Amino acid sequence: MNTKNFLIGGLVGGVVYFLLGWLFYGNLMNQYFMDHPGTATNVHRPMEQMEWWALIAGNLLFGFLLAYVFSKSGVSTLSSGLITGGMVGLLACSAFDLTMYGTTNIASKSAMVADIAVFTIMSAIVGAVIGAVIGMMNRPREVINTNV
C-alpha cells in the first residue's frame, strides 16, 4: 500500500465528505429527514449542541476507508473511483442503516432509503475525487529542460 496515497487521499476524501454532508444533509435533505422521523423523539441535536469533533472524525474515517480500499485495489482514476466509491458507500450505508432500522426507532423506512441513496451519491463523488487525486499523484512528473 502506498502510504502517501492513503494519507492524502484519506484527508481529501474526509474534507469532501464533510462538505457534501453539509450540502446534502445540512441543507438539501434536512427538511425531508425532519419530516420523516422514526418513532423515537428528540434524537436530532440542535446546531449549537453538535459534537463537531465526532462529525469531523467520522467524515475523515470514511475518507480513509475509501482511500484504504483504493490503495489496496489499485483504484487510481476518476471513473474507477466513482464506481468503487459508490459501491463501498452503498454497501456500508445499507449495512449500517438496515441494522439501525432493525434495532432502533430513529428513522422511518423512507428516511432510511433516502439516507442510503444520499450516502451512495456522496460516496461516488468522494470516490471520484480520491481516485483522481491518487491518479495525479501516481503520474510521472515531466522534467522541464531549462537549458534552452
SULURNOR-V456856 format. One record per pair of residues at least 24 apart in sequence whose C-alpha atoms are under 6 Angstrom apart, sorted by the first residue. I is the first residue (numbers start at 1). J is the second residue. If there is no record, write none. Layout:
BEGIN
I;J + I;J
END
This chain:
BEGIN
1;71 + 1;72 + 5;134 + 6;67 + 6;68 + 9;67 + 9;130 + 10;63 + 10;64 + 10;67 + 13;63 + 13;126 + 13;130 + 14;59 + 14;60 + 14;63 + 17;59 + 18;59 + 33;111 + 36;111 + 37;107 + 37;108 + 38;105 + 38;106 + 38;107 + 38;108 + 39;105 + 40;105 + 40;106 + 76;131 + 76;134 + 76;135 + 77;131 + 77;132 + 77;135 + 78;128 + 78;131 + 78;132 + 81;127 + 81;128 + 81;131 + 82;124 + 82;127 + 82;128 + 85;123 + 85;124 + 85;127 + 86;120 + 86;123 + 86;124 + 89;120 + 89;123 + 90;120
END
